[in-house]
Amino acid sequence: MTAITASVYWYTITPLDVLMFRDAKPFTPGERAWAGSTFPPNGHAIAGALRGLLSKTNDEKLTFNMKGPFLCHNQTLYFPRPLNYVESTPLVPLEWDEQHPLQGQMKYDESKPCPLVKPSWSDKKLNDHDEDEETLLADYLPYEVIMKYVQEGNITPDAWKKGVAKPWTVEVRSHNALETGTRQVKEADGYFVEKAIRLMDGWSLAIGLDEKTHQALLSHTKGNIAVLRLGGEGHRAMLERCEALEEAWSKLQEASDTHRQQSKRCMAYLITPGIFERIQREATKAGDYRDIARCRAYPWEWKSDNLVSVATDKPVPISCRIQDRDGSGQSIPAPQVFAAPPGSVYYLEHPQPLYADDPKAKPGKAWERAKRMRHLGYSELLWLPYLPHNKEGSA
């Protein structure tokens, strides 16, 4: 039985200039010479831009329930490449490959995810390339490739050729402040460099919004188009309704839900940064206790008896915002968190919901925070079947 999902209304965000999204490191001119930048933007940055556009709405307590952001080209969604591939060969957990030569030979901490290996049944011809053929994997794959990946759990070598490299360029910009009446740069706070992002022609960001947010936007758009300020220095971008993405997303979710409801081996493919945070109380040398927030690359609620292995990369630092407790309603910077990078893939014995999406989860502050992060688009998963592809006799 297919789960019933709420309607998602899709919009594209097309930059009218360069964009600047500072990384999670604190920056003050004079203290640091370089201001780093990150792209694609995180959910907090998109939510901030939408709040700026809707600042005059009567509903001051409007909350967002967002999907994305994703990259978009010619009304086609593009997703980050799955990280469980070496060239065009999919990796498998060592535990699941009974014929692998390392079976019983490799020692590892069994309380942690199992190592990934090239499957014993992999066809070497899959990795054979002509000398002039590009062997690097694409950074982003189009909807049609990811749709088949969700349906079949595999990406063929030819499908990788449909992907693209990062469709943006980084521009380094220096800022100089001169002493009054001179041509000399100020000794204090006089010089720093920052990076700007320029999307290539025809590319945009895409976000899916819930009905309440969609209805609130209708009064701020003309002909389904509005201009909002996005990122640092208030650079502008065009927000435009894109109904063509709705059917594609609906089909993708339907295919994912089909596998999520089956109690057998599966993979979960992370398509937005995954924030898996837990507050732990630790004793100090002074004899009291302190609460420490810890992040890791996979959900804390997925135990080792179900989560078998993980394919991931270095964490993504994210600057968060919280409501000021003085009652003003203003948002203020919050401690940064470290998210699992989009493209991470998880191998499980059977599907298991995230803490924020689990109807059996115990309500509380931790659950409410997890829900807020999900509503900002973080930790979006697609569920895939696990099939030992290219194995003789397999389906």
C-alpha positions as CSV (number, residue, x, y, z in Angstrom):
1,M,0.0,0.0,0.0
2,T,1.4,3.4,-1.0
3,A,1.7,6.0,1.6
4,I,-0.3,9.2,1.1
5,T,1.9,12.2,1.0
6,A,1.0,15.9,1.3
7,S,1.0,18.1,-1.8
8,V,4.3,19.7,-2.7
9,Y,4.4,22.9,-4.7
10,W,7.6,23.4,-6.6
11,Y,9.5,26.7,-7.3
12,T,12.8,27.5,-9.1
13,I,15.2,30.1,-7.7
14,T,17.2,31.7,-10.5
15,P,20.1,34.1,-9.5
16,L,20.1,37.5,-11.0
17,D,23.6,38.0,-9.8
18,V,26.4,36.1,-8.1
19,L,25.5,34.5,-4.8
20,M,27.4,34.4,-1.5
21,F,26.7,31.8,1.2
22,R,29.3,32.0,3.9
23,D,30.6,28.8,5.4
24,A,30.0,27.9,9.0
25,K,33.3,29.5,10.2
26,P,32.8,32.8,12.0
27,F,34.2,35.7,10.0
28,T,35.1,39.3,10.9
29,P,37.2,41.4,8.6
30,G,40.6,41.8,10.2
31,E,40.4,38.6,12.1
32,R,40.3,36.4,9.0
33,A,41.6,37.4,5.6
34,W,39.5,34.8,3.7
35,A,35.7,34.5,3.9
36,G,34.8,31.0,2.7
37,S,31.7,30.2,0.7
38,T,29.5,27.1,0.3
39,F,27.2,25.9,-2.4
40,P,24.4,24.7,-2.8
41,P,22.9,26.7,0.0
42,N,21.4,24.9,3.0
43,G,17.8,25.0,4.2
44,H,18.4,27.8,6.7
45,A,19.6,30.1,3.9
46,I,16.5,29.4,1.8
47,A,14.1,29.7,4.7
48,G,15.7,33.1,5.6
49,A,15.2,34.3,2.0
50,L,11.5,33.2,2.1
51,R,11.0,34.9,5.4
52,G,12.4,38.1,4.0
53,L,9.9,37.9,1.1
54,L,7.0,37.1,3.5
55,S,8.0,39.6,6.2
56,K,4.8,41.6,5.6
57,T,2.5,38.7,5.9
58,N,-0.1,38.7,8.6
59,D,0.9,35.2,9.7
60,E,4.1,36.0,11.7
61,K,4.3,32.5,13.0
62,L,4.4,30.9,9.5
63,T,6.6,27.8,9.5
64,F,8.0,26.1,6.4
65,N,7.9,22.5,5.3
66,M,10.4,22.4,2.5
67,K,12.0,19.9,0.1
68,G,15.4,20.6,-1.2
69,P,17.1,22.7,-2.4
70,F,18.1,20.8,-5.5
71,L,19.8,21.9,-8.7
72,C,17.5,22.3,-11.7
73,H,18.1,22.6,-15.5
74,N,15.5,22.8,-18.2
75,Q,12.8,21.9,-15.6
76,T,14.7,18.7,-14.6
77,L,15.9,18.0,-11.1
78,Y,19.5,17.0,-10.6
79,F,20.6,15.1,-7.5
80,P,24.1,14.6,-5.9
81,R,25.8,11.4,-7.1
82,P,25.6,8.4,-4.8
83,L,28.8,7.9,-2.9
84,N,28.7,4.1,-2.9
85,Y,30.4,3.8,-6.3
86,V,34.0,3.3,-7.3
87,E,34.0,4.4,-11.0
88,S,30.9,2.5,-12.2
89,T,31.1,-0.4,-9.7
90,P,28.7,-0.3,-6.8
91,L,30.2,-1.2,-3.4
92,V,28.6,-3.8,-1.1
93,P,28.9,-4.5,2.6
94,L,31.4,-7.2,3.3
95,E,28.9,-9.1,5.4
96,W,26.5,-9.4,2.5
97,D,29.1,-10.8,0.1
98,E,29.6,-14.4,1.3
99,Q,32.0,-15.3,-1.5
100,H,34.3,-12.3,-1.1
101,P,38.0,-13.3,-0.5
102,L,38.2,-11.0,2.5
103,Q,35.3,-12.8,4.2
104,G,36.6,-14.0,7.6
105,Q,39.9,-12.3,7.0
106,M,39.2,-8.7,7.8
107,K,38.9,-7.6,11.4
108,Y,36.8,-4.6,12.3
109,D,34.7,-3.1,15.2
110,E,31.4,-4.9,14.8
111,S,29.6,-2.3,16.8
112,K,30.2,0.1,13.9
113,P,29.2,-0.1,10.3
114,C,30.7,-2.8,8.2
115,P,33.4,-2.0,5.6
116,L,32.4,-1.7,2.0
117,V,34.1,-3.7,-0.7
118,K,33.9,-4.2,-4.5
119,P,31.6,-7.2,-4.9
120,S,33.2,-10.6,-5.7
121,W,30.8,-11.0,-8.7
122,S,31.6,-7.6,-10.3
123,D,32.3,-7.7,-14.0
124,K,35.7,-6.2,-14.7
125,K,34.4,-5.1,-18.1
126,L,32.2,-2.5,-16.3
127,N,35.3,-0.6,-15.5
128,D,37.1,-0.9,-18.8
129,H,37.4,2.5,-20.5
130,D,38.9,3.7,-23.7
131,E,42.0,5.7,-23.3
132,D,40.3,8.9,-24.3
133,E,37.2,8.3,-22.3
134,E,36.5,10.3,-19.1
135,T,36.6,8.1,-16.1
136,L,35.6,10.5,-13.4
137,L,32.1,10.2,-12.1
138,A,29.6,13.1,-12.5
139,D,28.9,15.3,-9.5
140,Y,25.1,15.5,-10.3
141,L,22.8,13.1,-12.0
142,P,19.5,14.0,-13.7
143,Y,16.0,12.9,-12.6
144,E,15.7,10.0,-15.1
145,V,18.9,8.4,-13.8
146,I,18.0,8.7,-10.2
147,M,14.4,7.5,-10.9
148,K,15.8,4.3,-12.3
149,Y,18.3,4.1,-9.4
150,V,15.4,4.2,-7.0
151,Q,13.5,1.6,-8.9
152,E,16.3,-0.8,-9.5
153,G,19.0,0.1,-7.0
154,N,21.7,0.4,-9.6
155,I,23.3,2.9,-12.0
156,T,24.6,1.5,-15.3
157,P,28.0,2.8,-16.7
158,D,26.2,4.5,-19.6
159,A,23.9,6.3,-17.2
160,W,26.8,8.1,-15.5
161,K,27.5,9.8,-18.8
162,K,24.2,11.7,-18.5
163,G,25.5,13.4,-15.3
164,V,27.2,16.8,-15.1
165,A,30.1,18.3,-13.2
166,K,29.4,21.1,-10.7
167,P,27.4,23.7,-12.8
168,W,28.8,26.7,-11.1
169,T,32.1,28.7,-10.9
170,V,33.7,30.3,-7.9
171,E,34.8,34.0,-8.2
172,V,37.4,35.3,-5.8
173,R,36.7,39.0,-4.9
174,S,39.0,41.2,-2.8
175,H,37.8,44.1,-0.7
176,N,40.1,47.0,0.2
177,A,39.4,49.9,2.6
178,L,41.7,52.9,2.2
179,E,42.8,55.4,4.8
180,T,41.0,58.7,4.4
181,G,42.9,61.0,2.0
182,T,45.5,58.4,1.1
183,R,46.0,55.5,-1.3
184,Q,47.1,53.2,1.6
185,V,45.0,50.2,2.7
186,K,43.9,50.5,6.3
187,E,46.0,48.6,8.8
188,A,43.0,47.4,10.7
189,D,40.1,45.7,8.9
190,G,41.4,47.1,5.6
191,Y,41.6,44.0,3.5
192,F,39.8,40.7,3.1
193,V,38.8,38.3,0.3
194,E,35.6,36.4,-0.2
195,K,34.2,33.9,-2.7
196,A,31.2,34.4,-4.8
197,I,29.2,31.6,-6.6
198,R,28.0,32.1,-10.2
199,L,25.6,29.5,-11.6
200,M,26.0,28.6,-15.2
201,D,23.4,29.8,-17.7
202,G,20.2,27.8,-17.6
203,W,20.7,26.5,-14.1
204,S,18.7,27.3,-11.0
205,L,17.8,26.0,-7.6
206,A,14.5,24.2,-7.0
207,I,12.5,23.9,-3.8
208,G,9.3,22.2,-2.9
209,L,6.9,23.9,-0.4
210,D,3.9,22.9,1.5
211,E,0.5,24.2,0.8
212,K,0.4,26.8,3.6
213,T,3.7,28.4,2.4
214,H,2.5,28.2,-1.2
215,Q,-0.7,30.1,-0.3
216,A,1.3,32.7,1.6
217,L,3.5,33.3,-1.5
218,L,0.6,33.8,-3.8
219,S,0.0,37.4,-2.5
220,H,3.7,38.2,-3.0
221,T,4.1,37.0,-6.6
222,K,3.0,38.6,-9.9
223,G,2.4,36.1,-12.6
224,N,3.9,33.3,-10.4
225,I,7.1,35.3,-10.2
226,A,8.7,37.2,-7.3
227,V,12.1,38.6,-6.6
228,L,13.8,37.8,-3.2
229,R,17.1,38.5,-1.6
230,L,19.2,35.4,-1.2
231,G,22.5,34.9,0.6
232,G,25.1,37.5,1.7
233,E,25.0,41.1,0.6
234,G,21.4,40.8,-0.4
235,H,21.9,39.6,-3.9
236,R,18.7,39.0,-5.8
237,A,17.1,35.9,-7.3
238,M,13.9,35.2,-9.1
239,L,11.4,32.9,-7.5
240,E,9.2,31.2,-10.1
241,R,6.5,28.6,-9.9
242,C,7.4,25.4,-11.7
243,E,4.5,22.9,-11.9
244,A,6.5,20.7,-14.3
245,L,8.6,19.4,-11.3
246,E,5.5,18.3,-9.3
247,E,4.7,15.1,-11.3
248,A,8.4,14.1,-11.4
249,W,8.7,14.5,-7.6
250,S,5.5,12.6,-7.0
251,K,6.6,9.6,-9.0
252,L,10.0,9.6,-7.3
253,Q,8.4,9.6,-3.9
254,E,5.9,6.9,-4.9
255,A,8.8,4.6,-6.0
256,S,10.7,5.4,-2.8
257,D,7.7,4.7,-0.6
258,T,7.1,1.3,-2.3
259,H,10.6,0.1,-1.1
260,R,10.3,1.8,2.3
261,Q,7.3,-0.4,3.1
262,Q,9.0,-3.7,2.2
263,S,10.6,-5.6,5.1
264,K,13.8,-6.7,3.3
265,R,17.4,-5.6,2.6
266,C,17.5,-2.1,1.2
267,M,19.5,1.1,0.7
268,A,18.7,4.6,1.8
269,Y,20.1,7.4,-0.4
270,L,20.5,10.8,1.2
271,I,19.7,13.6,-1.2
272,T,20.1,16.6,1.1
273,P,22.5,17.2,4.0
274,G,21.7,14.8,6.9
275,I,21.7,16.4,10.4
276,F,21.9,13.5,12.9
277,E,22.5,15.2,16.2
278,R,22.2,14.0,19.7
279,I,22.8,15.7,23.1
280,Q,24.9,13.6,25.4
281,R,25.5,14.4,29.1
282,E,29.1,13.9,30.2
283,A,30.9,14.2,33.5
284,T,33.5,16.9,33.9
285,K,36.7,16.9,36.0
286,A,35.0,19.3,38.4
287,G,32.5,16.6,39.3
288,D,29.5,18.2,37.6
289,Y,27.9,17.5,34.2
290,R,27.7,19.2,30.8
291,D,25.6,18.6,27.7
292,I,27.5,18.1,24.5
293,A,26.0,18.0,21.0
294,R,27.4,15.3,18.8
295,C,26.8,14.7,15.1
296,R,27.6,11.7,13.1
297,A,27.2,10.4,9.5
298,Y,24.2,8.2,10.2
299,P,21.0,8.4,12.4
300,W,21.6,7.5,16.0
301,E,18.4,5.5,16.1
302,W,19.6,3.1,13.5
303,K,21.4,0.4,15.6
304,S,24.1,-2.0,14.4
305,D,21.6,-4.9,14.2
306,N,19.8,-3.1,11.3
307,L,22.3,-0.6,9.9
308,V,24.9,-2.7,8.2
309,S,27.2,-0.2,6.4
310,V,27.6,3.4,5.2
311,A,29.1,5.1,2.2
312,T,29.8,8.8,3.0
313,D,32.3,11.6,2.8
314,K,33.6,14.4,4.9
315,P,30.9,16.3,7.0
316,V,29.3,19.5,5.8
317,P,29.4,22.3,8.5
318,I,26.1,24.2,8.7
319,S,25.3,27.5,10.4
320,C,21.9,27.4,12.1
321,R,19.6,30.0,13.4
322,I,17.3,30.0,16.4
323,Q,14.6,32.3,17.7
324,D,15.9,34.9,20.3
325,R,14.6,34.1,23.8
326,D,13.9,37.8,24.6
327,G,10.5,37.5,22.9
328,S,11.5,39.8,19.9
329,G,11.0,37.0,17.4
330,Q,14.3,37.8,15.8
331,S,16.6,34.9,14.7
332,I,20.1,34.7,16.0
333,P,23.1,32.5,15.2
334,A,23.1,29.1,16.8
335,P,26.0,26.6,17.3
336,Q,27.0,25.0,14.0
337,V,26.2,21.4,13.3
338,F,28.0,18.9,11.1
339,A,25.8,17.2,8.5
340,A,26.3,14.0,6.5
341,P,27.0,15.1,2.9
342,P,24.2,14.5,0.3
343,G,24.9,11.4,-1.7
344,S,25.6,9.3,1.4
345,V,24.1,5.8,1.1
346,Y,23.1,3.5,3.9
347,Y,22.7,-0.3,3.8
348,L,20.0,-1.7,6.1
349,E,18.5,-5.1,6.8
350,H,15.1,-3.5,6.6
351,P,13.7,0.1,6.2
352,Q,13.5,2.2,9.4
353,P,12.1,5.7,9.7
354,L,14.1,8.6,11.0
355,Y,13.5,9.8,14.5
356,A,11.7,12.9,13.2
357,D,9.4,10.9,10.9
358,D,8.6,8.0,13.3
359,P,5.0,8.2,14.5
360,K,6.0,6.1,17.6
361,A,8.7,8.6,18.6
362,K,8.4,10.1,22.1
363,P,7.6,13.9,21.9
364,G,10.0,16.3,23.5
365,K,12.5,19.0,22.8
366,A,14.8,16.6,20.9
367,W,11.9,15.4,18.7
368,E,10.8,19.0,18.0
369,R,14.3,20.0,17.0
370,A,14.5,17.0,14.7
371,K,11.2,17.9,13.1
372,R,12.3,21.5,12.5
373,M,15.4,20.3,10.7
374,R,13.3,18.0,8.5
375,H,10.9,20.9,7.7
376,L,13.9,22.8,6.5
377,G,14.7,20.1,4.0
378,Y,17.5,18.3,5.8
379,S,17.9,14.5,5.9
380,E,15.7,13.7,2.9
381,L,16.0,10.0,2.0
382,L,15.1,8.0,-1.0
383,W,14.6,4.2,-0.4
384,L,16.1,1.7,-2.9
385,P,16.1,-2.1,-3.2
386,Y,19.3,-3.9,-2.6
387,L,20.0,-6.4,-5.5
388,P,23.4,-8.0,-6.1
389,H,23.6,-6.7,-9.7
390,N,25.8,-8.4,-12.2
391,K,25.9,-11.6,-10.1
392,E,25.3,-14.7,-12.1
393,G,21.8,-16.1,-11.4
394,S,20.5,-12.9,-9.7
395,A,17.3,-11.3,-10.8
